[in-house]
Amino acid sequence: MKAATVLVLVTLITMEMDKAYALSSHGELQKPGACPHWPPNTVGPCKKRCSGDESCPRKMKCCSNGCGYVCLRPVFKTGSPGNKDFDI
């Protein structure tokens, strides 16, 4: 293979990897992380302010607030597998 062909292939692969998103089974973009847990017995406004992660800015995720959907910063699990503590 010529160097130019390899460079084009590497560029295309890099562009796809830069998205850092995985396609869900529904074809929607899923951003890394998880939605934060709401405190028990609480709900947010019953408005749909997003319709999937792709409709939220930057790295924010579309999360249920118990009644509607809002864009929130994702949380990531910390510690060992099965640990329910999250780090915001």
N, C-alpha and C positions, 0 to 999 in steps of 0.2 A: 504494500500500500504506500502511496505517496504521502509525504508529510502533510500536505494540505488537506488530504482526505481525512487523515487521522485527526488533524486539528479541528476540522468541521464536526466530526463525530464527537470528539471530546467536548466541544462547545455546546452541542445540542444536549448531550447527557448532563452537563453541568447546569444548563438552563432548567432542565426538568427537575434536577435534584435541589436547586435553589428554592423551589416552591416550598419544600419542607412540609408538604401536606400529603395525606393519603386519601384516596377516593374511598368513600364508604360504599356499601352495597347499593345505596340509592343514587349513587353518582354525585353526591354532594361533597364538597371539599370539607375535610375535617382537620381543624388545626390541632397542633399538639396540646396536651394537657387535658384537664377535666374541668367541668363546671364546679364551682364551690358549693358546698352544702348550705342550705338555708337553715336557720334555727328552727327547731320544732314548733309547730302551731303558728307559723308566720307565713304570710303570702305577700307578694308585691302587687303592683298595679296590674290590672287585667287588660293590658295592652300588648299587642304583638309588635314589638319594636325591631325585630329581626326575624329572618326566615331561614336560618342556617348560618354556619360559621362564615361562609363566603360573603354574607351581607354585613358582617361586622368589620370595623376598621382594624388595621394593623394585626396584632396577634390575639385580639379579643375573640371570645367564643359566644355563640348564641345559646343562652341558658334559660331554662324554665325558672320562674320565680315563684312557682306554686299556683299561678293563675295565668300569667302571660309569659312573654319571652323578651329578654333584654340582653344586650352585649355586656359581658363581664370579662375581667382578667382571668385567665386560666390558673388553675392550681396544679401542682405536681406532687405525687406521692413521695415521701421521704422514708428512709430507713429500709427495713427488710420487707419482702413481699408479704402482703396480708396486713401490713401496718395501715391503720385507718387515719393516721395523722397526715394532714396536708400542709404544704408550705406555700404560702401565697407570694 
